[in-house]
Amino acid sequence: MLGIGAMSTTSREHVDFLVLGGGVAGLSFALEAARHGSVLVLTKRNRQEGNTQYAQGGVAAVLGPDDAFPLHVEDTLVAGAGLCHLDAVQVTVEEAPERIRWLQSLGVEFDRESPDRLHLTREGGHSRRRVAHAKDTTGKEIEKKMLAACTAAGIRIEEDQVAIDIITSERAGAAGPNRALGAYAVDRATGAIRTITASVTVLATGGAGKVYLYTSNPDVATGDGVAMGYRAGASVANMEFFQFHPTCLFHPDAKSFLISEALRGEGGILRNKAGEAFMIRYDPRKELAPRDIVARSIDAEVKRRGDDCAFLDMTHLPKGFLLDHFPHIYQTCREFGIDMAVQPIPVVPAAHYQCGGVVTDLSGRTGVPNLLAVGEVACTGLHGANRLASNSVLEGLVFGRRAALAAVELLAERRPPPPVPDWNPGDALAPDEGVVVAHNWDELRRLMWNYVGIVRSVKRLERARTRLRILRSEIREYYWRYQVTPDLVELRNLADVALLIVQCALRRGESRGLHFLLDHPQADDRFLKDTVVHRGELEEPAPRG
């Protein structure tokens, strides 16, 4: 039996390329692949809903006269704290300018200094101004124009479709090496489960910010691709490196609203409740230090003083400048009663970006043939132990295209899929204890925030692992007993991702980049390697670092 479903499969179809996720990485793949075969893109909610449209800062690329590829490479390597893969960094940096030009060909309107020169901003960790942006809503502009291009290309995008699991030849009982054959998905509106086979299946599902109680991510960011990839047999790496954005709006009515790093790049000053500019105590680069340092500094300062939050002060800059550069942030803050031109913005760190993920090569290939991964769900080696600001959208653009070129080669093999069984609902019962799902969801996220947050200890991690294993067992039992719902699918995935984060964190007996361990506060060259977890290892003890 492959799974317990809400009902029998109501549809079956085959496509050349099945893309799970409709953000910048998935759409980059789709637009390139559509010239060679049929493409189906599934999105969990409406097609705009995902991390891409919430990206405020922009896309990093060598575009200025005082910049050069080696400088962007070096900034990325420094931020990555020794764990970046040089080949991945070089590929990304060197292909970045062409990707910017490609976006412009789709109609993306970046801000300009003059008709022939883009306006470039600077963010933490960058030695030059190299971030192309569209005001402070860059992601929304990119998503809008890419979706329009998909419509023009006739690419089919289906909304409210939640992937449950990757179909593999191993699970289907087919002979030969394990490979991906497509996916099962549940329709959010009807509960019907469909079987979609594909020559190539692409994980472009984004990150897992909802594994934490406080996050800048939208509700769809539940780690689905990492969990499905792990269960399908792909290796997962570096999940201990979860980036906490230093500055999310601190307000009881604000949900996950990000205050862009570009504000600090344009001169914003972090202050404590007493009005003191405190970053100089933590790093000579002050507000322009990499994100991991700024987030830990705010966390330390708030805890040292017993404050609820820190404050980002922009009041020394002209109001006209703020309105011109940050209109969306300015207006949103005003809606919450904060005029950033005359009062500092209350901010706190929040879970923001997953630097690890499903292990891939430079063409998006995973360890499971015919299964690719692109964007935040993938671990290409670009980010190492800490992502450099505005390299994320860039990664999706670069590797989305590179994966599509690899997928076209796979399509040329034209191997017919073996018989794939329908989703089998077995004797599944109708869900009657929704409170169980809600309770486990809340407990998991609070546990991760309290025990596996910005600063960790071995004792906290071990406690988290013990409780997560119990939670994961409870969730799996519920999953196999009751009919599948989108909420249950997401909860199951969050439990797997949470345990992957903890397992990776316990294996890294040092502090590096985004992983700060109180027991081992210094970096240790013995750990200058990726932390890789293979299928089946979540049930095994993690070796102590």
Secondary structure, 3 states (H helix, E strand, C coil): CCCCCCCCEEEEEEEEEEEECCCHHHHHHHHHHCCCCCEEEECCCCCCCCCHHHCCCCEECCCCCCCCHHHHHHHHHHHCCCCCCHHHHHHHHHHHHHHHHHHHHCCCCCCEEECCEECEECCCCCCCCCEECCCCCHHHHHHHHHHHHHHHCCCEEECCEEEEEEEEHHHHCCCCCCCEEEEEEEECCCCCEEEEEEEEEEECCCCCHHHCCCECCCCCCCCHHHHHHHHHCCCEECCCCEEEEEEEECCCCCCCCECCCHHHHCCCEEECCCCCECHHHCCCCHHHCCHHHHHHHHHHHHHHHCCCCEEEECCCCCHHHHHHHCHHHHHHHHHCCCCCCCCCEEEEEEEEEECCEEECCCCCECCCCCEEECHHHEECCCCCCCCCCCCHHHHHHHHHHHHHHHHHHHHHHCCCCCCCCCCCCCCCECCCCHHHHHHHHHHHHHHHHHHCCCCECHHHHHHHHHHHHHHHHHHHHHHHHECCCHHHHHHHHHHHHHHHHHHHHHHCCCCECCECECCECCCCHHHCCCCEECCCHHHCCCCCC
